[in-house]
Amino acid sequence: MDLDVEAIKARIEALKSEHRDLDEAIARLGDQGPFNPVHVQRLKKRKLALKDLIARLESQLLPDIIA
């Protein structure tokens, strides 16, 4: 089970890194002047999808609580 937890944690870190990279890319595009809004929209959608995936993986790390 520890291997699964470690694999999930490693995946989360990789996804967070990609999320940060996308954030920086979007900021750079905004600073450059004229840019393709469709390209920016795709980057933002990918960033949101990563955020959702990170949240799902983090929820797998939390123990189930039986009320």
Secondary structure, 3 states (H helix, E strand, C coil): CHHHHHHHHHHHHHHHHHHHHHHHHHHHHHHCCCCCHHHHHHHHHHHHHHHHHHHHHHHHHCCCCCC
